[in-house]
Each structure stands twice: as structure tokens, then as C-alpha cells.
Amino acid sequence: MALDKGITVSELLRRALRAYSGMPEPLSEEGRVCVAGLRRHINQIEARIGTGADAGLAADIAQARNDA
């Protein structure tokens, strides 16, 4: 099965154990990059909220929600 999927036996076992225990699959590299980008964007918005610079804030929050 591992060869058919192009993964190691170790990875196949880890996936099976995660599935059996109900644990979610870890994020892919692309997923981790996307989450990091969203975190940076949200941090920027929060910094603007803290300074009182709210021009365009609603649009930024809406965009962050759409990106998520």
C-alpha cells in the first residue's frame, strides 16, 4: 500500500494511527505558509485597531475572512 501511494511504510502507519484515533492530518507546506500569511495579516489589522487608525479596517477584516 505504501509503494502504491508513494510514501514510506512509516508514513502509512502514522496516517493510519491518526485516522484511527481521530486526529487531523497535519497541514501541508502550502497550508502552513497560508496560515502564517493570514496570521501576519491579522496581526497587522490588530495593530491598526490598537493605534486607532480605522480607515479601511472593515474592508481589511472582510478580506481576511475571505482569505481564511
HUWOTA-V343779 format. One record per residue. RES is the residue in one small letter. SS is DSSP state (H for helix, E for strand, - for the rest). PHI is phi as a letter, one per 30 degrees, with the letter a starting at -180 (* if undefined). Layout:
{{RES:SS:PHI} {RES:SS:PHI}}
//
This chain:
{{m:-:*} {a:H:d} {l:H:d} {d:H:d} {k:H:d} {g:-:i} {i:-:b} {t:-:d} {v:H:d} {s:H:e} {e:H:d} {l:H:d} {l:H:d} {r:H:d} {r:H:d} {a:H:d} {l:H:d} {r:H:d} {a:H:d} {y:H:d} {s:H:d} {g:-:i} {m:-:d} {p:-:d} {e:-:d} {p:-:d} {l:-:d} {s:-:d} {e:H:e} {e:H:d} {g:H:d} {r:H:d} {v:H:d} {c:H:d} {v:H:d} {a:H:d} {g:H:d} {l:H:d} {r:H:d} {r:H:d} {h:H:d} {i:H:d} {n:H:d} {q:H:d} {i:H:d} {e:H:d} {a:H:d} {r:H:d} {i:H:d} {g:H:d} {t:H:c} {g:-:i} {a:-:d} {d:-:c} {a:-:d} {g:-:i} {l:H:d} {a:H:d} {a:H:d} {d:H:d} {i:H:d} {a:H:d} {q:H:d} {a:H:d} {r:H:d} {n:H:d} {d:H:d} {a:-:d}}
//
